[in-house]
Amino acid sequence: MNLLESLKGLLTGELVSDAATELNETPAGISKALSGIVPYVLNNVAEKATTDGEGILNLAQGAAGTGILDNLNGLFNNKSGTDLAGIGSSILGTLFGTQSNNVSKIISAYSGIKASNSTALLSAVAPIALGLIGKYAGSNNLTAGGLQSWLSGQKTNIREAIPAGLNTGNVLNAPGTPVSTNAGEAMGSDNAKMPGWIMPLLLVLLGGLLVWYFLRGAGAPQEVASLPAPTAVMPADSVVQISFKVKLADGTELNALKGGIEDKLVTCMSDSACTPGKDRWFDFDNLNFEMGSAKITAESEVQVQNIAAILKAYPALKIKIGGYTDRTGDDKANKKLSQDRAVAVLEAIKTAGGNASQLEGAEGYGSDFATIPAEASDEERKIDRRISVSVRAK
């Protein structure tokens, strides 16, 4: 059973609509929040199981025993009779400990819904997820060890589903570790007491250094003002992402983002659970085009060159490029634009040194796979505008 897809399948449009009405949020906001909450919760369950398989098994069996999976349609309209808040609060405490409030804030910042409503959604998804796991464990007579093994095999798929714009921070990497919610806390109590004007100055200086570093590493002009202004087609992150070195099989090191497309592709190459196929997609997270065109912006060439370098380091890797748009505008025009952009990326990878035999074409899907309503805000619809890489062989 694919745990991630099974859980998504339980969160129907009716459930989203009920949640939006009850919580006074838009369906788009609820959907975006759930897109982060579902893999977020499952990841922490899987991580927790690695050290406490017996505890997770008991928790899952308990959640399944509440009958929550049989009353999903009534969870947000007070018709289920399930003590959702009580059950969810207990489970969140086990999964996130004292970090529960920080998790709610992270989801809120990502999706735009209120933090209190993030908590409500977390309190719903967590017991549903555990109930689903408990049901599967019961049906397959899994022991704690068997459950650990099964969840371990689901990790790659789950982590790949965590949106690039969601600041998972320490909650993702080390359950139980406090997450700093502001710069003062992250730098320690002494720095938190500094005069208010110092921290903004430090952040400005740090931002300047990061820009200089990436431009220098990419061989781009050093004057930032000379670059064309980017028009984002990918979801814009609301948090500072962590840069690090991605080491390839041939020893090459790439400047990339933790959890970015380079990181995910290289991780996939060494993970036997990451099987190639038409459903194995990774989204570019630093690829932009000029407004209304298929012309890739100058700063996006860094990530294009990185993909070419990955292809060179892994000769068995074969990929396909996919282009997507949101639901606004003319369908035919959207399909053409997405096709043109996908082809532009494919050609750019070839120009950057990518082996043509490793590139299995480019296809524009327009808004065929868009999930956010056309009437939603531009910020909400950004998640549907993307260019992705499908791993077809490895």
HULIN-V260367 format. One record per backbone hydrogen bond with DSSP energy under -0.5 kcal/mol. NH is the residue of the N-H (numbers start at 0). CO is the residue of the C=O. Records with the same first field share a line. If there is no record, write none. Layout:
NH=CO  CO
This chain:
2=0
5=1
6=2
7=3
8=4
9=5  6
10=6  7
11=9
15=11
16=12
17=13
18=14
19=15
20=16
21=17
22=18
23=19
24=19
29=25
30=26
31=27
32=28
33=29
34=30
35=31  32
36=32
37=33
39=35
40=36
41=37
42=38
43=39
44=40
45=41
46=42
47=43
48=44
49=45  46
50=46  47
51=47
55=51
56=52
57=53
58=54
59=55
60=56
61=57
62=58
63=59
64=60
65=61  62
66=63
67=62
69=66
70=67
73=70
74=71
76=73
78=73
79=73
83=81
86=82
87=83
88=84
89=85
90=86
91=87
92=88
93=89
94=90
95=91
96=91  92
98=95
99=96
102=98
103=99
104=100
105=101
106=102
107=103
108=104
109=105
110=106
111=107
117=113
118=114
119=115
120=116
121=117
122=118
123=119  120
124=120
125=121
127=123
128=124
129=125
130=126
131=127
132=128
133=129
134=130
135=131
136=132
137=133
138=134
139=135
140=137
141=136
146=142
147=143
148=144
149=145
150=146
151=147
152=148
153=149  150
154=150  151
157=153
158=154
159=155
160=156  157
161=158
165=162
166=164
167=165
170=167
171=167  168
172=168
173=169
176=173
179=177
185=181
186=182
187=183  184
191=187
192=188  189
193=190
197=194
198=194
199=195
200=196
201=197
202=198
203=199
204=200
205=201
206=202
207=203
208=204
209=205
210=206
211=207
212=208
213=209
214=210
215=211
216=212
217=213
218=214  215
219=214
223=221
225=222
226=223
231=229
232=286
236=234
237=164
242=240
243=255
245=253
246=244
247=245  251
250=247
253=245
255=243  253
257=241
259=256
263=259
264=260
265=261
266=262
267=263
268=264
269=265  266
270=267
271=269
273=270
274=272
276=390
279=276
280=278
281=388
283=386
288=230
289=294
292=289
295=293
296=287
299=296
300=297
301=298
302=299
303=299
304=300
305=301
306=302
307=303
308=304
309=305
310=306
311=307
312=308
313=309
316=313
317=392
318=357
319=389
320=360
321=387
322=362
323=385
324=365
333=329
334=330
335=331
336=332
337=333
338=334
339=335
340=336
341=337
342=338
343=339
344=340
345=341
346=342
347=343
348=344
349=345
350=346
351=347
352=349
353=348
357=354
358=355
359=318  357
362=320
364=322  362
367=364
369=366
375=372
380=376
381=377  378
382=379
383=380
384=380  381
385=323  383
387=321
388=281
389=319
390=279  388
391=317  389
392=317
